[in-house]
């Protein structure tokens, strides 16, 4: 139904406006008595064999919603009704910011892809904390970044502010230094600044009575040498794991007219590369840390590929937009078939 009727209609309009319209529609429908239960019945797969314990957290199933969809934690409760095992919010910054000028979100229909140059648009971490105080049992990841105006030399402070503010309200953290849409952010992926950033957060984490897992989200554009550095950094700082991968700046093999738009590319063109990164990290590290696989998952088979490559969990974003919520159910059912 989604791909035949709903998606063609939504794809007639500006992607960012459709995003906010869809949020309003989902919120409205979930307020109608019985609709939350209906969504659960349609999309949720309940089975003990789907449960995963990863970095000390028990997930009811291994399929999550990636960061960027519900940046400000405005819809995590309703989105969880589509069968997700966890929801990642953000990327959040200490102070709210509008992000980059519009137009900044582009569909590449021929490629089953999206280019975005949003630029960490969010209302700021304090606003989000107030919403998370109302959480009713949804497993939440908190994806954190730095404000655009913060120079890289002071970036650690921004991550610390977000970490402290969110600590009581999220189940795990994701350090985002891999978005291509904040100037110079990816420079923080270099070994020295990244080690310093992660060690600072891990020290704060270790000082808590009970620690929360910290993960690093990396770009798919890293070389093998840089990926080996990532393995060294994870082992040195003892963070919990890695999310592979963020959006890419590559435009190889694209067919769509607007393929040259600036920003990060997500969707089907990323399928192969993100799986390669997962496999590389898994094999070269001897499976020494968990990996959340994300990038180009548009079918149950795509998700299984990533799990077989070494991912412990997977996340959807662009695939969720193109394929609809039935994709979550399809992946979980395929996992059960293979179990």
One Martini backbone bead per residue (centre of mass of N, CA, C, O) as a GRO file, in nm:
protein
  339
    1UNK     BB    1   0.057   0.063  -0.022
    2UNK     BB    2   0.286   0.265   0.012
    3UNK     BB    3   0.421   0.230  -0.282
    4UNK     BB    4   0.149   0.278  -0.447
    5UNK     BB    5   0.018   0.544  -0.287
    6UNK     BB    6   0.191   0.719  -0.084
    7UNK     BB    7   0.470   0.776  -0.214
    8UNK     BB    8   0.384   0.919  -0.483
    9UNK     BB    9   0.257   1.157  -0.332
   10UNK     BB   10   0.496   1.255  -0.156
   11UNK     BB   11   0.700   1.280  -0.417
   12UNK     BB   12   0.558   1.558  -0.524
   13UNK     BB   13   0.717   1.691  -0.288
   14UNK     BB   14   0.898   1.845  -0.076
   15UNK     BB   15   1.096   1.674   0.137
   16UNK     BB   16   1.088   1.854   0.395
   17UNK     BB   17   0.782   1.900   0.403
   18UNK     BB   18   0.708   1.599   0.414
   19UNK     BB   19   0.840   1.534   0.679
   20UNK     BB   20   0.654   1.721   0.855
   21UNK     BB   21   0.387   1.603   0.760
   22UNK     BB   22   0.437   1.313   0.853
   23UNK     BB   23   0.463   1.376   1.148
   24UNK     BB   24   0.176   1.487   1.184
   25UNK     BB   25   0.028   1.232   1.087
   26UNK     BB   26   0.140   1.030   1.293
   27UNK     BB   27   0.046   1.181   1.543
   28UNK     BB   28  -0.256   1.186   1.478
   29UNK     BB   29  -0.306   0.877   1.446
   30UNK     BB   30  -0.203   0.806   1.744
   31UNK     BB   31  -0.458   0.959   1.880
   32UNK     BB   32  -0.628   0.746   1.773
   33UNK     BB   33  -0.811   0.509   1.875
   34UNK     BB   34  -0.617   0.208   1.794
   35UNK     BB   35  -0.364   0.286   1.612
   36UNK     BB   36  -0.126   0.184   1.774
   37UNK     BB   37  -0.219  -0.112   1.769
   38UNK     BB   38  -0.224  -0.138   1.462
   39UNK     BB   39   0.076  -0.089   1.408
   40UNK     BB   40   0.177  -0.322   1.575
   41UNK     BB   41   0.022  -0.544   1.417
   42UNK     BB   42   0.153  -0.478   1.132
   43UNK     BB   43   0.491  -0.444   1.224
   44UNK     BB   44   0.530  -0.630   1.460
   45UNK     BB   45   0.784  -0.860   1.589
   46UNK     BB   46   0.739  -1.126   1.817
   47UNK     BB   47   1.053  -1.265   1.942
   48UNK     BB   48   1.303  -1.403   2.125
   49UNK     BB   49   1.506  -1.445   1.874
   50UNK     BB   50   1.548  -1.120   1.835
   51UNK     BB   51   1.708  -1.087   2.069
   52UNK     BB   52   1.965  -0.853   2.192
   53UNK     BB   53   2.295  -0.837   2.336
   54UNK     BB   54   2.445  -0.511   2.343
   55UNK     BB   55   2.651  -0.341   2.526
   56UNK     BB   56   2.444  -0.428   2.780
   57UNK     BB   57   2.188  -0.432   2.589
   58UNK     BB   58   1.843  -0.497   2.547
   59UNK     BB   59   1.703  -0.599   2.244
   60UNK     BB   60   1.405  -0.688   2.087
   61UNK     BB   61   1.553  -0.590   1.820
   62UNK     BB   62   1.793  -0.519   1.542
   63UNK     BB   63   1.595  -0.271   1.447
   64UNK     BB   64   1.666   0.062   1.362
   65UNK     BB   65   1.661   0.412   1.387
   66UNK     BB   66   1.822   0.655   1.254
   67UNK     BB   67   1.969   0.928   1.255
   68UNK     BB   68   1.771   1.232   1.145
   69UNK     BB   69   1.463   1.180   1.166
   70UNK     BB   70   1.454   1.237   1.502
   71UNK     BB   71   1.625   1.479   1.620
   72UNK     BB   72   1.407   1.608   1.862
   73UNK     BB   73   1.221   1.394   1.994
   74UNK     BB   74   0.900   1.410   1.874
   75UNK     BB   75   0.846   1.071   1.765
   76UNK     BB   76   0.953   0.808   1.911
   77UNK     BB   77   0.696   0.672   2.015
   78UNK     BB   78   0.549   0.638   1.740
   79UNK     BB   79   0.783   0.497   1.580
   80UNK     BB   80   0.791   0.237   1.759
   81UNK     BB   81   0.519   0.116   1.630
   82UNK     BB   82   0.690   0.000   1.363
   83UNK     BB   83   0.908  -0.218   1.514
   84UNK     BB   84   1.133  -0.101   1.655
   85UNK     BB   85   1.406  -0.156   1.879
   86UNK     BB   86   1.519   0.141   1.810
   87UNK     BB   87   1.605   0.497   1.874
   88UNK     BB   88   1.775   0.761   1.704
   89UNK     BB   89   1.880   1.066   1.798
   90UNK     BB   90   1.953   1.329   1.601
   91UNK     BB   91   2.170   1.560   1.589
   92UNK     BB   92   2.310   1.718   1.875
   93UNK     BB   93   2.336   2.039   2.026
   94UNK     BB   94   2.375   2.269   2.264
   95UNK     BB   95   2.268   2.468   2.045
   96UNK     BB   96   2.046   2.585   1.860
   97UNK     BB   97   1.998   2.527   1.495
   98UNK     BB   98   1.912   2.571   1.151
   99UNK     BB   99   2.127   2.534   0.957
  100UNK     BB  100   2.110   2.517   0.640
  101UNK     BB  101   2.009   2.633   0.366
  102UNK     BB  102   1.749   2.646   0.164
  103UNK     BB  103   1.785   2.388  -0.016
  104UNK     BB  104   1.875   2.044   0.158
  105UNK     BB  105   1.678   1.826   0.013
  106UNK     BB  106   1.722   1.524  -0.200
  107UNK     BB  107   1.592   1.335  -0.449
  108UNK     BB  108   1.698   1.009  -0.601
  109UNK     BB  109   1.501   0.810  -0.766
  110UNK     BB  110   1.686   0.640  -0.965
  111UNK     BB  111   1.876   0.564  -0.688
  112UNK     BB  112   1.751   0.539  -0.412
  113UNK     BB  113   1.803   0.844  -0.290
  114UNK     BB  114   1.983   1.090  -0.079
  115UNK     BB  115   2.043   1.440  -0.035
  116UNK     BB  116   2.215   1.610   0.234
  117UNK     BB  117   2.246   1.961   0.400
  118UNK     BB  118   2.145   2.039   0.694
  119UNK     BB  119   2.340   2.097   0.956
  120UNK     BB  120   2.233   2.030   1.244
  121UNK     BB  121   1.931   2.062   1.280
  122UNK     BB  122   1.822   2.201   1.601
  123UNK     BB  123   1.696   2.283   1.937
  124UNK     BB  124   1.859   2.145   2.138
  125UNK     BB  125   1.925   1.962   2.423
  126UNK     BB  126   1.718   2.078   2.630
  127UNK     BB  127   1.457   2.022   2.475
  128UNK     BB  128   1.493   1.711   2.457
  129UNK     BB  129   1.494   1.638   2.754
  130UNK     BB  130   1.194   1.707   2.803
  131UNK     BB  131   1.092   1.474   2.616
  132UNK     BB  132   1.246   1.229   2.752
  133UNK     BB  133   1.089   1.240   3.028
  134UNK     BB  134   0.831   1.089   2.860
  135UNK     BB  135   0.932   0.815   2.840
  136UNK     BB  136   0.782   0.475   2.743
  137UNK     BB  137   1.026   0.243   2.680
  138UNK     BB  138   1.223   0.359   2.477
  139UNK     BB  139   1.501   0.291   2.299
  140UNK     BB  140   1.780   0.525   2.327
  141UNK     BB  141   1.977   0.720   2.112
  142UNK     BB  142   2.253   0.963   2.136
  143UNK     BB  143   2.330   1.205   1.899
  144UNK     BB  144   2.642   1.389   1.883
  145UNK     BB  145   2.762   1.736   1.851
  146UNK     BB  146   2.851   2.038   1.694
  147UNK     BB  147   2.862   2.352   1.648
  148UNK     BB  148   2.929   2.546   1.381
  149UNK     BB  149   3.080   2.788   1.556
  150UNK     BB  150   3.265   2.572   1.661
  151UNK     BB  151   3.571   2.510   1.697
  152UNK     BB  152   3.768   2.233   1.694
  153UNK     BB  153   3.932   2.311   1.956
  154UNK     BB  154   3.623   2.319   2.113
  155UNK     BB  155   3.449   2.057   2.064
  156UNK     BB  156   3.457   1.890   2.326
  157UNK     BB  157   3.260   2.068   2.489
  158UNK     BB  158   3.004   2.005   2.325
  159UNK     BB  159   3.002   1.700   2.385
  160UNK     BB  160   2.990   1.726   2.693
  161UNK     BB  161   2.721   1.874   2.718
  162UNK     BB  162   2.549   1.654   2.583
  163UNK     BB  163   2.628   1.419   2.763
  164UNK     BB  164   2.527   1.532   3.035
  165UNK     BB  165   2.230   1.598   2.956
  166UNK     BB  166   2.158   1.291   2.841
  167UNK     BB  167   2.242   1.063   3.037
  168UNK     BB  168   1.957   0.996   3.189
  169UNK     BB  169   1.788   0.948   2.881
  170UNK     BB  170   1.987   0.739   2.757
  171UNK     BB  171   2.136   0.427   2.648
  172UNK     BB  172   2.315   0.566   2.420
  173UNK     BB  173   2.603   0.681   2.237
  174UNK     BB  174   2.685   0.915   1.960
  175UNK     BB  175   2.968   1.008   1.778
  176UNK     BB  176   2.967   1.284   1.551
  177UNK     BB  177   3.237   1.318   1.283
  178UNK     BB  178   3.094   1.243   0.970
  179UNK     BB  179   2.967   1.482   0.868
  180UNK     BB  180   2.959   1.686   0.562
  181UNK     BB  181   2.772   1.958   0.680
  182UNK     BB  182   3.014   2.047   0.867
  183UNK     BB  183   3.263   2.238   0.891
  184UNK     BB  184   3.547   2.034   0.954
  185UNK     BB  185   3.445   1.781   1.108
  186UNK     BB  186   3.615   1.540   0.972
  187UNK     BB  187   3.885   1.616   1.116
  188UNK     BB  188   3.802   1.455   1.386
  189UNK     BB  189   3.894   1.167   1.258
  190UNK     BB  190   4.155   1.205   1.339
  191UNK     BB  191   4.345   1.047   1.561
  192UNK     BB  192   4.405   1.262   1.777
  193UNK     BB  193   4.127   1.412   1.817
  194UNK     BB  194   3.959   1.153   1.856
  195UNK     BB  195   4.097   1.038   2.103
  196UNK     BB  196   4.046   1.282   2.285
  197UNK     BB  197   3.740   1.286   2.271
  198UNK     BB  198   3.678   0.991   2.363
  199UNK     BB  199   3.840   0.999   2.629
  200UNK     BB  200   3.683   1.224   2.766
  201UNK     BB  201   3.407   1.077   2.763
  202UNK     BB  202   3.502   0.816   2.905
  203UNK     BB  203   3.587   0.950   3.168
  204UNK     BB  204   3.306   1.053   3.238
  205UNK     BB  205   3.174   0.776   3.232
  206UNK     BB  206   3.358   0.636   3.457
  207UNK     BB  207   3.250   0.846   3.686
  208UNK     BB  208   3.003   0.691   3.689
  209UNK     BB  209   2.812   0.462   3.847
  210UNK     BB  210   2.686   0.422   3.548
  211UNK     BB  211   2.742   0.323   3.236
  212UNK     BB  212   2.749   0.425   2.891
  213UNK     BB  213   2.747   0.366   2.575
  214UNK     BB  214   3.002   0.439   2.328
  215UNK     BB  215   2.986   0.559   1.996
  216UNK     BB  216   3.109   0.557   1.655
  217UNK     BB  217   3.061   0.757   1.369
  218UNK     BB  218   3.135   0.673   1.034
  219UNK     BB  219   3.271   0.702   0.732
  220UNK     BB  220   3.282   0.558   0.402
  221UNK     BB  221   3.557   0.734   0.306
  222UNK     BB  222   3.755   0.564   0.435
  223UNK     BB  223   4.041   0.421   0.459
  224UNK     BB  224   4.208   0.150   0.557
  225UNK     BB  225   4.401   0.306   0.740
  226UNK     BB  226   4.176   0.460   0.895
  227UNK     BB  227   4.031   0.203   0.997
  228UNK     BB  228   4.270   0.106   1.167
  229UNK     BB  229   4.264   0.352   1.351
  230UNK     BB  230   3.984   0.300   1.465
  231UNK     BB  231   4.055   0.038   1.605
  232UNK     BB  232   4.270   0.158   1.791
  233UNK     BB  233   4.084   0.367   1.931
  234UNK     BB  234   3.878   0.173   2.050
  235UNK     BB  235   4.088   0.010   2.217
  236UNK     BB  236   4.208   0.251   2.377
  237UNK     BB  237   3.924   0.384   2.487
  238UNK     BB  238   3.688   0.168   2.525
  239UNK     BB  239   3.464   0.176   2.353
  240UNK     BB  240   3.179  -0.001   2.244
  241UNK     BB  241   3.167   0.117   1.928
  242UNK     BB  242   3.027   0.111   1.585
  243UNK     BB  243   2.904   0.317   1.316
  244UNK     BB  244   2.829   0.164   0.985
  245UNK     BB  245   2.735   0.443   0.809
  246UNK     BB  246   2.745   0.728   0.683
  247UNK     BB  247   2.755   0.948   0.462
  248UNK     BB  248   2.847   1.036   0.127
  249UNK     BB  249   3.061   1.210  -0.123
  250UNK     BB  250   2.999   1.024  -0.330
  251UNK     BB  251   2.898   0.985  -0.709
  252UNK     BB  252   2.909   0.702  -0.800
  253UNK     BB  253   2.677   0.588  -1.048
  254UNK     BB  254   2.480   0.809  -1.098
  255UNK     BB  255   2.153   0.917  -1.259
  256UNK     BB  256   2.054   1.166  -1.147
  257UNK     BB  257   2.021   1.500  -1.203
  258UNK     BB  258   2.087   1.583  -0.876
  259UNK     BB  259   2.386   1.451  -0.811
  260UNK     BB  260   2.555   1.741  -0.757
  261UNK     BB  261   2.473   1.790  -0.493
  262UNK     BB  262   2.540   1.896  -0.196
  263UNK     BB  263   2.643   1.640   0.032
  264UNK     BB  264   2.492   1.361   0.169
  265UNK     BB  265   2.479   1.026   0.075
  266UNK     BB  266   2.194   0.809   0.059
  267UNK     BB  267   2.133   0.468   0.016
  268UNK     BB  268   2.177   0.236  -0.228
  269UNK     BB  269   2.477   0.332  -0.311
  270UNK     BB  270   2.580   0.236  -0.003
  271UNK     BB  271   2.561  -0.068   0.043
  272UNK     BB  272   2.843  -0.184  -0.028
  273UNK     BB  273   3.035   0.000   0.137
  274UNK     BB  274   2.921  -0.045   0.422
  275UNK     BB  275   2.976  -0.350   0.419
  276UNK     BB  276   3.281  -0.332   0.381
  277UNK     BB  277   3.338  -0.185   0.646
  278UNK     BB  278   3.223  -0.393   0.835
  279UNK     BB  279   3.406  -0.629   0.749
  280UNK     BB  280   3.676  -0.498   0.806
  281UNK     BB  281   3.637  -0.438   1.108
  282UNK     BB  282   3.570  -0.725   1.196
  283UNK     BB  283   3.827  -0.873   1.092
  284UNK     BB  284   4.062  -0.676   1.198
  285UNK     BB  285   3.938  -0.701   1.511
  286UNK     BB  286   3.818  -0.979   1.586
  287UNK     BB  287   3.543  -0.893   1.706
  288UNK     BB  288   3.600  -0.665   1.953
  289UNK     BB  289   3.337  -0.506   1.845
  290UNK     BB  290   3.053  -0.357   1.793
  291UNK     BB  291   2.821  -0.322   1.508
  292UNK     BB  292   2.638  -0.077   1.332
  293UNK     BB  293   2.439  -0.111   1.048
  294UNK     BB  294   2.450   0.146   0.786
  295UNK     BB  295   2.345   0.161   0.451
  296UNK     BB  296   2.131   0.067   0.206
  297UNK     BB  297   1.859  -0.045   0.339
  298UNK     BB  298   1.593  -0.199   0.118
  299UNK     BB  299   1.613  -0.494   0.244
  300UNK     BB  300   1.639  -0.790   0.399
  301UNK     BB  301   1.901  -0.872   0.253
  302UNK     BB  302   2.069  -0.626   0.329
  303UNK     BB  303   2.066  -0.683   0.634
  304UNK     BB  304   2.189  -0.967   0.631
  305UNK     BB  305   2.457  -0.884   0.508
  306UNK     BB  306   2.546  -0.711   0.753
  307UNK     BB  307   2.531  -0.932   0.964
  308UNK     BB  308   2.732  -1.126   0.813
  309UNK     BB  309   2.972  -0.904   0.819
  310UNK     BB  310   2.932  -0.807   1.160
  311UNK     BB  311   2.671  -0.710   1.255
  312UNK     BB  312   2.448  -0.668   1.535
  313UNK     BB  313   2.308  -0.421   1.405
  314UNK     BB  314   2.047  -0.215   1.252
  315UNK     BB  315   1.973   0.067   1.026
  316UNK     BB  316   1.732   0.311   0.926
  317UNK     BB  317   1.622   0.551   0.656
  318UNK     BB  318   1.593   0.563   0.342
  319UNK     BB  319   1.449   0.287   0.330
  320UNK     BB  320   1.201   0.386   0.491
  321UNK     BB  321   1.111   0.595   0.277
  322UNK     BB  322   1.096   0.400   0.020
  323UNK     BB  323   0.953   0.127   0.167
  324UNK     BB  324   0.863   0.148   0.450
  325UNK     BB  325   0.752  -0.014   0.742
  326UNK     BB  326   0.760  -0.310   0.621
  327UNK     BB  327   1.071  -0.345   0.643
  328UNK     BB  328   1.096  -0.416   0.939
  329UNK     BB  329   0.936  -0.679   0.925
  330UNK     BB  330   1.099  -0.822   0.702
  331UNK     BB  331   1.364  -0.840   0.858
  332UNK     BB  332   1.267  -0.996   1.108
  333UNK     BB  333   1.161  -1.241   0.948
  334UNK     BB  334   1.433  -1.316   0.814
  335UNK     BB  335   1.585  -1.371   1.074
  336UNK     BB  336   1.405  -1.606   1.161
  337UNK     BB  337   1.455  -1.786   0.913
  338UNK     BB  338   1.784  -1.787   0.986
  339UNK     BB  339   1.771  -1.913   1.295
   0.00000   0.00000   0.00000
